[in-house]
Amino acid sequence: MGEARVDRSPEGQLGGALPAFFTPSLDYGTYNFRADLPTDGTWALKFLARIPGEAQPIVGSVTFKVVGRIVTDKPPGRRP
């Protein structure tokens, strides 16, 4: 995979794209990604894939909804 980002364009919010990173998967044809999303809502994962042997990259987009994020005030670390 190539470049990837997430944004709130499905909800009409333009600009403010955040980086997304593809992570390894053990299942053939399955792609995982990771992104730090600050709020619930409808997001779009937009990516550019460069295919070996193809002159032009492929552009794709997947819309998904984030509901019920767990937000903590404390950074991860040791418990008292």
N, C-alpha and C positions, 0 to 999 in steps of 0.2 A: 504494500500500500504506500501511498505517497502522503501528501499533505491532508490534514483534517482539522476541522474546527466545529464548535457548536455555537448556536445563536438562538435568539428568541424570535426569529423572523415569522414563524407560524402564528404568533400573537401580534404581529404588526410592528414589532420593535426592530428597527433597523440599526445596524452598527453594533459595536460592543461584542464582537465575536471572541470566544475564549478558545484556547488550544485544546485539542483532543489528541489522544495517543492510542494507537492500536496496540493491543497486547496479544501475546501468543495464545493459541487455542489448540487443544489436542484433537478436536473434531474437524475433519476435512470439510471445507466449505463454510466453516463458521468463523466469524470475525468478531472479536471482542474489542471494546474501546473503553478508555478511562478519561474522565474529564471532571474537573472540580466545578460543580454547578452550585451557585449561591442561593438559588430559589427554586421552589416548586413551579410547575407550569409546563407548557408545551414548548419543546425545544426541537431544533433541527440539527442533525449531524450532517455536515457537508464535507465531502472528501474528493480527492483527485487521485486516481490510480494510474500508474504508469505500467503498461503491459509490455513485457519484452517482445520485440519484433513489430510493435505497432508504432506508427509515427505520432499519433495524437493520443494524449491521455484521456481517460474516461472520467467524466464528472458524475457524481452520484449524491443523493440526499436521502436521508431517512428521518421521518418525524416520529418523535416519541414524547411521552408524558411522564413527568416526575411528580410523585405524590408522596407526602409523608416523610420527607427527609428527616433524619435524626440530626439535630443541631446541638452541639455541646459548647459550653462557655469555656471549658477547660481544654488545654492542649493534651494530646495523648501522652502518656508517660506512666510513671509509677503511681500505684494507689497507696494511700496512707495506711 
